[in-house]
Amino acid sequence: MTSAPTPTPEAYVDATADPPSSGAPSRLSRRARVLRGLAGLVVITIVALILHIYPSIRLLHCSGALGLGGAIAAGLIGAVGLVVCLIAGHVAKRDALGAAGDTWLGVIFQLFVWTGIGELLRLALTIAHVRERGAITALIVVGVVVMLLSWGAWRALGPVAITRPHIVLPRLHPDLDGLTIAQITDTHLSRFLGPRWASRIAKQAAELNADIYCHTGDLADGGTRLRDPAVDRLGAIDAEHRYYITGNHEYLSDAEHWASRMRELGWEFLHNRHVVYHRGAGSLVIAGIDDPTGTHSGIAGHGPDISAALDGAPADVPVLLLAHQPKQAKDAAASGVDLQLAGHTHGGQMWPFHYLVRADQKYVAGLHDVNDRTQIYVSRGTGFWGPPFRIGARPEIALITLRPAEPRVGVRE
């Protein structure tokens, strides 16, 4: 394996470097962050109120459990509690409150969705002149939500599936036929997904004996000291070729720390650069770019730069690009990339949230053709973010096998 031409030193993350000196740009950046934070608080509060008030009225008031005022009060209390827990958990780094808020967010989201679906049942009961239809509808909605959340928690915290896509790259040299790439992504190591879970994932991935391992971002959530023990477990994946890129969540905590930590564990940080993998007469360019949120993170030199990542790459060699968000496929296609590996979407994580994800990212999960040359594989993610539930989107570790247009006979699987 030969490394690409070395970028300028300031393009790298230096965990020992002094922070940039304060000046007008930094003050503006801080002011912008404060304004963004306030705007985010307003949005979260509005969403929390909508999620709570509607099911409170339809389930508590219409069933006769509470009067209208009591149902609205219950919704207001729930909304305020949710906002407080989310802020305490994700801003003040109060782990237990954050876990409580994330769990409640998943519960109230499903209650909101199924309360809406329950309106059809209520209508049918009304047409059938069934008495106590409000109470019957409420009981059925709550029962469905309890069952779904129980199943979703098992999906999120239980076994992680190994998917085995075979992807044909027409420009791949026959000597690379059968090359395997294990993709881990969106581990979101957290209070829910701690050292024990990370050890299980590392063992599962290591047993795949892949030629190349990659982690395509969103490594951990929360304070670095809290998450270091779990992140350290990924060092147990002992392979020669291991690569890591940033996701958007690295920039919500400490991207510099995570980049440094992963390098210490033996994962090569592809920070807008590439390496060239060789086997026999075949070669593969493996490039990595930062998540788009790095551009406004305040960390010098961060943000996706695909031109820098591919600078000096051999023109006749297929390119594998690690880029966290599926919507980065547009730049990948324009740059002649053969295959992009992405995550970010979690496959929607909780039905029917995948409809919003598709509107933002276009590609939600699986293999897609971007154009005649570029393909993208979007993993559903190995962990989860926020609510400890997966409904309709099971987690995965992808073991990808590359094939040329004309595979060799007897290639190893």
C-alpha positions in Angstrom: 0.0 0.0 0.0 1.4 3.4 -0.9 0.1 6.6 0.6 -1.0 9.6 -1.4 1.1 12.8 -1.5 1.0 14.3 2.0 -1.2 17.3 2.4 0.0 20.4 4.2 0.4 20.0 7.9 -2.5 22.3 8.8 -4.8 19.9 6.9 -4.2 17.2 9.6 -5.8 17.1 13.0 -3.1 17.7 15.6 -4.4 16.9 19.0 -1.4 18.5 20.6 -1.6 21.8 18.8 -2.7 25.0 20.6 -6.2 26.1 19.8 -6.4 28.9 17.2 -6.0 32.4 18.6 -9.2 34.3 19.2 -10.2 37.0 16.9 -13.2 38.4 15.0 -13.9 35.3 13.1 -14.0 33.2 16.3 -16.3 35.7 18.0 -18.6 35.6 15.0 -18.5 31.8 15.1 -19.4 31.8 18.8 -22.3 34.2 18.2 -23.5 32.1 15.3 -23.4 29.0 17.5 -25.4 30.8 20.2 -28.0 31.9 17.6 -28.1 28.4 16.2 -28.6 27.0 19.6 -31.5 29.3 20.4 -33.1 28.5 17.1 -32.7 24.8 17.8 -34.3 25.2 21.2 -37.3 26.9 19.7 -37.7 24.2 17.1 -37.3 21.4 19.7 -39.8 23.0 22.0 -42.4 23.4 19.2 -41.9 19.7 18.1 -42.1 18.5 21.7 -45.4 20.4 22.1 -46.9 18.9 18.9 -45.7 15.4 19.8 -47.3 15.6 23.2 -50.5 17.7 23.0 -52.1 15.8 20.2 -51.9 12.2 21.7 -52.7 13.6 25.1 -56.0 15.0 23.9 -56.9 12.0 21.7 -55.8 9.3 24.1 -56.4 10.8 27.5 -59.3 13.1 27.0 -61.3 11.3 24.3 -61.0 8.0 26.3 -62.5 9.8 29.3 -59.4 9.3 31.4 -58.9 13.1 31.9 -60.7 16.3 31.2 -59.6 18.5 28.3 -57.6 20.8 30.7 -56.0 17.8 32.4 -55.0 16.2 29.1 -53.4 19.5 27.8 -51.6 19.9 31.1 -50.3 16.4 30.9 -49.0 17.1 27.4 -47.4 20.4 28.5 -45.6 18.6 31.4 -44.4 15.9 29.1 -43.1 18.3 26.5 -41.2 20.4 29.0 -39.7 17.3 30.6 -38.6 16.0 27.2 -36.9 19.3 26.3 -35.2 19.5 29.7 -33.9 16.0 29.5 -32.6 16.4 25.9 -30.8 19.7 26.7 -29.3 18.2 29.9 -28.2 15.1 28.1 -26.9 16.5 24.8 -25.7 19.9 25.8 -24.8 19.6 29.5 -23.7 16.0 29.0 -25.8 14.6 31.8 -25.8 11.0 30.7 -28.7 9.6 32.7 -31.0 12.4 31.8 -30.0 12.2 28.2 -30.8 8.5 28.1 -34.2 9.2 29.7 -35.0 11.9 27.2 -33.9 9.8 24.2 -36.1 6.9 25.3 -39.1 9.2 25.9 -38.6 10.8 22.5 -38.9 7.4 20.9 -42.0 6.5 22.9 -43.8 9.8 22.3 -43.0 9.7 18.6 -44.6 6.3 18.2 -47.6 7.4 20.3 -48.0 10.4 18.0 -47.8 8.3 14.8 -50.1 5.6 16.0 -52.6 8.0 17.5 -52.9 9.4 14.0 -53.4 5.9 12.5 -55.9 5.2 15.3 -58.2 7.9 13.8 -59.1 5.4 11.1 -60.1 2.8 13.8 -62.1 5.5 15.6 -63.9 6.3 12.4 -64.7 2.7 11.8 -66.0 2.3 15.3 -68.1 5.5 14.9 -69.7 4.1 11.6 -70.4 0.8 13.4 -72.1 2.8 16.3 -69.7 1.2 18.9 -69.9 2.8 22.3 -66.7 3.7 24.2 -64.9 4.0 21.0 -62.4 6.6 22.5 -61.4 4.1 25.2 -61.2 1.2 22.8 -59.0 3.2 20.3 -56.7 4.4 23.1 -56.2 0.8 24.5 -55.4 -0.5 21.0 -53.0 2.3 20.2 -51.1 1.9 23.4 -51.0 -1.8 23.0 -49.6 -1.6 19.5 -47.0 1.0 20.6 -45.9 -1.2 23.5 -45.4 -4.2 21.3 -43.6 -2.2 18.6 -41.2 -0.5 21.1 -40.4 -3.8 22.7 -39.5 -5.3 19.4 -37.7 -2.1 18.4 -35.6 -2.2 21.6 -34.6 -5.8 20.9 -33.7 -4.8 17.3 -31.5 -1.9 18.5 -29.7 -3.5 21.4 -29.7 -7.1 20.2 -27.8 -9.0 17.5 -26.4 -7.0 14.6 -26.9 -8.5 11.2 -24.1 -9.2 8.7 -25.2 -8.1 5.2 -23.1 -9.5 2.3 -23.6 -7.3 -0.8 -21.6 -8.2 -3.9 -20.8 -5.1 -5.9 -19.5 -5.1 -9.5 -17.0 -2.5 -10.4 -16.3 -2.7 -14.1 -12.9 -1.0 -13.7 -11.7 -3.4 -11.0 -8.7 -5.5 -11.9 -9.2 -9.3 -11.9 -6.5 -9.6 -9.2 -8.9 -7.8 -6.9 -11.8 -10.0 -7.6 -13.3 -11.1 -4.3 -11.8 -8.2 -2.3 -13.8 -7.8 0.9 -14.5 -4.6 2.8 -16.2 -4.6 6.2 -18.1 -1.4 6.8 -19.0 -0.3 10.3 -20.7 3.0 10.6 -22.9 5.1 13.0 -21.9 3.2 16.1 -23.0 6.2 18.2 -21.3 4.8 21.3 -23.4 6.1 24.2 -24.8 5.2 27.6 -26.9 2.6 25.8 -24.1 1.3 23.5 -21.1 1.1 25.9 -17.9 -1.0 26.2 -19.7 -4.3 26.3 -21.7 -3.6 23.1 -18.6 -2.2 21.4 -16.6 -5.3 22.3 -19.3 -7.5 20.8 -19.3 -5.5 17.6 -15.5 -5.5 17.3 -15.4 -9.3 17.8 -18.1 -9.8 15.2 -16.3 -7.6 12.7 -12.9 -9.1 13.4 -14.3 -12.6 12.7 -15.2 -11.6 9.2 -11.5 -11.5 8.3 -12.1 -8.8 5.7 -9.3 -7.4 3.6 -10.2 -3.8 4.4 -12.1 -2.3 7.4 -13.7 1.1 7.4 -15.7 3.2 9.9 -17.7 5.8 8.0 -18.4 8.2 10.8 -20.6 9.0 13.8 -18.3 7.2 16.1 -19.7 8.3 19.5 -22.0 10.7 21.3 -21.3 12.5 24.6 -18.3 13.5 26.5 -15.0 12.1 25.3 -14.0 10.7 28.7 -17.3 8.9 29.0 -17.0 7.3 25.6 -13.2 6.6 25.4 -13.6 3.1 27.1 -16.1 2.0 24.5 -14.2 3.5 21.5 -11.1 1.7 22.7 -12.8 -1.6 22.1 -12.6 -1.0 18.3 -8.8 -1.4 18.6 -9.5 -5.1 18.9 -10.2 -5.2 15.2 -6.6 -6.1 14.4 -6.2 -5.7 10.6 -3.6 -4.1 8.4 -6.0 -1.9 6.5 -8.3 0.1 8.7 -9.7 3.5 7.8 -11.9 6.1 9.5 -13.6 9.3 8.5 -15.7 11.8 10.4 -19.5 12.0 10.5 -21.6 14.9 11.6 -21.7 13.7 15.2 -18.0 14.0 15.7 -18.4 17.7 15.2 -21.0 17.8 18.0 -18.5 16.7 20.5 -14.7 16.7 19.7 -13.7 15.7 16.2 -10.1 16.3 16.9 -10.1 14.0 19.9 -11.9 11.2 18.0 -9.5 11.4 15.1 -6.5 11.2 17.4 -8.0 8.4 19.4 -8.8 6.3 16.3 -5.2 6.8 15.0 -3.9 5.6 18.4 -6.0 2.5 18.0 -4.5 1.8 14.5 -7.3 3.3 12.3 -5.9 5.5 9.6 -7.8 8.8 9.5 -8.6 9.6 5.8 -8.9 13.4 6.3 -9.5 14.5 2.7 -6.8 12.3 1.3 -6.3 8.8 -0.1 -4.2 5.7 -0.1 -3.7 3.1 -2.8 -4.3 -0.6 -2.0 -2.4 -3.2 -4.0 -3.0 -6.9 -4.6 -1.1 -8.6 -7.4 -1.4 -6.4 -10.4 -4.6 -4.8 -9.2 -4.9 -1.5 -7.3 -7.7 0.4 -5.6 -7.8 4.0 -4.5 -9.3 4.4 -1.1 -10.2 8.0 -0.4 -12.0 9.6 2.5 -13.5 13.1 3.0 -14.9 14.9 6.0 -18.5 15.3 6.8 -20.0 18.6 5.5 -20.7 19.8 9.0 -16.9 20.1 9.5 -16.9 23.2 7.3 -18.7 25.3 9.9 -17.3 23.5 12.9 -14.7 26.1 13.7 -11.9 23.5 13.3 -9.3 24.7 10.8 -9.0 22.6 7.7 -12.1 20.5 8.2 -14.9 20.1 5.8 -15.2 17.9 2.7 -12.6 18.5 -0.1 -12.9 15.7 -2.7 -10.4 17.4 -5.0 -7.7 17.3 -2.2 -8.7 13.7 -1.4 -8.1 12.5 -5.0 -5.1 14.7 -5.7 -2.4 12.5 -7.2 -4.6 9.4 -7.4 -3.8 7.3 -10.5 -6.4 7.9 -13.2 -6.8 4.4 -14.4 -7.5 2.9 -11.0 -11.1 2.5 -9.5 -11.9 4.8 -6.6 -13.6 3.7 -3.3 -14.8 6.9 -1.5 -15.7 6.9 2.2 -18.1 9.8 2.7 -20.6 9.8 5.6 -23.7 11.3 4.1 -25.4 9.8 1.0 -26.0 13.3 -0.5 -22.3 13.6 -1.0 -22.8 11.2 -3.8 -23.4 14.2 -6.1 -19.7 15.3 -5.7 -18.6 11.7 -5.8 -20.2 11.2 -9.2 -18.8 14.5 -10.5 -15.3 13.4 -9.5 -15.5 10.0 -11.2 -15.7 7.9 -8.0 -16.6 4.2 -8.7 -18.2 3.4 -5.3 -19.1 5.5 -2.3 -19.7 3.9 1.1 -22.0 6.0 3.3 -24.0 5.8 6.5 -25.8 8.6 8.3 -29.4 7.6 7.6 -29.7 4.5 9.9 -32.2 3.3 7.3 -34.7 5.6 8.8 -34.2 3.9 12.2 -37.9 4.3 13.3 -40.8 3.9 10.8 -42.1 6.2 9.4 -39.2 8.6 9.9 -37.5 7.2 6.7 -39.8 9.4 4.6 -38.1 12.5 6.0 -34.7 10.9 5.7 -35.3 10.2 2.0 -36.4 13.8 1.4 -33.1 15.0 2.8 -30.7 12.4 1.6 -32.3 10.6 -1.4 -30.7 7.3 -0.7 -31.8 5.7 2.6 -30.3 2.2 2.5 -28.7 -0.4 0.2 -27.0 -0.2 -3.2 -27.9 2.5 -5.8 -26.6 3.7 -9.1 -25.8 7.4 -9.0 -24.9 7.5 -12.7 -23.4 5.2 -15.3 -20.1 4.9 -13.4 -20.7 5.8 -9.7 -22.5 3.5 -7.3 -23.3 4.1 -3.6 -23.9 1.7 -0.8 -25.7 3.2 2.2 -25.5 1.2 5.4 -28.4 1.2 7.8 -25.8 1.7 10.5 -24.4 -0.5 13.3 -25.7 1.4 16.3 -28.4 4.0 16.6 -28.8 7.6 17.7 -31.2 8.9 20.4 -34.1 6.6 21.0 -33.0 3.0 21.7 -35.3 1.6 19.2 -35.1 0.4 15.6 -38.5 -0.2 13.9 -38.3 -1.3 10.3 -34.6 -0.7 9.9 -32.4 -3.4 11.5 -28.7 -2.5 12.2 -25.9 -4.0 10.1 -22.3 -4.6 9.5 -21.8 -4.8 5.8 -19.2 -7.3 4.4 -18.9 -6.0 0.8 -17.4 -8.2 -1.9 -16.0 -6.4 -4.9 -16.3 -8.0 -8.4 -14.9 -7.0 -11.7 -17.1 -7.1 -14.8 -15.6 -10.5 -15.7 -14.8 -12.3 -12.4 -12.0 -14.9 -12.2 -12.9 -18.5 -11.8 -12.3 -20.0 -8.3 -12.1 -16.6 -6.5 -12.2 -16.8 -2.8 -15.4 -15.7 -1.1 
